[in-house]
Amino acid sequence: MKFVILRSYDNYIPAYIAMGRLKEEYINCYLQDEHSVTIDPFLSNAIGGIKVMVAETQAERALELLDSGNSQTDSPSTFTS
């Protein structure tokens, strides 16, 4: 299964909120680089933040879910596939 970057966050709290919302809707997802950014926040810009990775086949639905949510999961660094 191929995964793509859906969104990127510089803080683990909104990243976990976004991942939780997706998992509630049975979207296959995980956080990439969460440990690196949490341990050393200065690496966030260098590695692109904490990335919410979703299954490529579910990316469109996942983006709709996060876009329909509140501002807690919105981030200025948003990627779409």
PyMOL commands that set and color helices and strands:
alter all, ss='L'
color gray80, all
select helices_A, chain A and resi 12-24+34-39+41-47+56-67+71-73
alter helices_A, ss='H'
color red, helices_A
select strands_A, chain A and resi 3-9+29-32+50-55
alter strands_A, ss='S'
color yellow, strands_A
deselect
rebuild
show_as cartoon
